[in-house]
Amino acid sequence: MNQTKERLNDIEKNGYQIDFANVFNHAFENYKKIAVYAGLVLFIFSVLFVIFIGVSLISVMGVTAMTRELSPEKLNVENLSESNFLVFGSIALIVSCILSPFQASFLKMAHCGDRDEEFHISDLFGYYRLPYLKEIIISTFLISAIGFAQATLLSYVHLELLGKVITYFISYITLLVTPLVIFGDLKAIEAIKYSILLIFKQPFVILGLIIVAFIGSLVGFMGCCIGVFFTLPFLYSMNYAIYSAVVGIDAQETE
């Protein structure tokens, strides 16, 4: 049994303590180390991704058809047909799964920043290899599919707001899934189970930290929106700091 599972078993029996100020300070110090690098990566890859999607849609649909189908009126949830709603949801689910290993690399970046180690461009794609790839995609698919399914069902009975609340709640209780996979070497189902357990042990402190991190990440919108790319990494730093404080990271498990 690795140190992560020993720690998780101990937490399951005895719980844990987490200090808001210490975790916040850890996250902020970590953020200062990765903000510029992570911000540039997010900005460049976002631009390239939008260009790729745009060119692909134009190639398949043509400019006129794409403009018509992607108009605000057409994309309004209330105006979407059942088939189109399922198509858009399925596409979003697939894209989320494809990008999830890339997003996981920002936690690795946070870890390297914490240890003052060099983070290479190739590390951005380091989790597109087994065994991490399979577990990250499975966990992302399960979480996203459950969220999409409940939101869809509730929208049919005109409870969209409740669906959104439940979606945010699911995202909250599965906050630690990815770090449990990449740092703790857990399987997808195990990671989901323990993430929920860890969050419910200290729900209010962790929720407070996430709210503060979310508000902090939105400060970037004051910089002509481009600044948000350089404040979003604070969310990854906070995720890393929470995991580090709750579970800890064994050096051997990150090699």
Salt bridges, closest charged atoms under 4 A:
ASP10 OD2 - ARG7 NH1 3.70
GLU29 OE2 - LYS32 NZ 3.11
ASP114 OD1 - HIS26 NE2 2.90
ASP116 OD1 - LYS33 NZ 3.30
GLU118 OE2 - HIS120 ND1 3.80
GLU135 OE2 - LYS134 NZ 3.56
GLU135 OE2 - LYS187 NZ 3.83
GLU190 OE2 - LYS5 NZ 3.42
